[in-house]
Amino acid sequence: MIMYNTLIGVSAGAALILVPRYWAWPRNERMPLRLVRAPADHSGWAAAFGVLGLLLTGLGFTMTVTHPLAEAKPYIDTIFGEPALLLGVLLLAAAWRISRTKSALDPDRLPDALGPIGIIVFILGLVMTWCTLAIVRFDVISAAPAEEPITGLLHQHPAIENTFFAAVLYGPAALGCLLFPFAARPGSRRSWQTLYWAWTVAGIGFALFSAMNFYTHTGMVINSVNGSDYRW
């Protein structure tokens, strides 16, 4: 059984948490729910984005070109793999750029520096928006199988997990991407704050849910293969 959404989800969640917190520094923005210190040392941030970029690029590429995934819904590689691949490449580009930075980026230069990449992020937002609509319209996520611990308790209620993915994970991530080019403009405080919180909510949601899946997916495989009944 091929399942990449565990590590992909954790990596994507970490990226969505870290990116706006790094961005807050040159903007001189206050960071509610700070989680990390101001990036006085660029090398640490470049390393973090590089690690996440490598994971998302490698796993996203593998998932994208593996169609259909074994024992999985045939469209999962499109919904999960392809956005992860694009995010991974963007993170690698960010890691490379940050590694070459010796001092703080002047806030007045942010629009010029982020302008081209903002178009790509905006398009990623369009992709995530349509993924969100597909999740809602076509029951893409559906319910976990009864053999899966914890989430399998909602096996008879597929709308709950679909709604969670659309409203907490994909929807806020899409909103932040769509706001990215507007948040990069001078004086765009409201757009930036909305992006900050949208990516924070989606990032924490992706990270926590995907981390839990390391437990639930292990239990699902054991229950399916051995005929066991480990619910918790």
Disulfide bonds with the S-S distance in Angstrom:
none
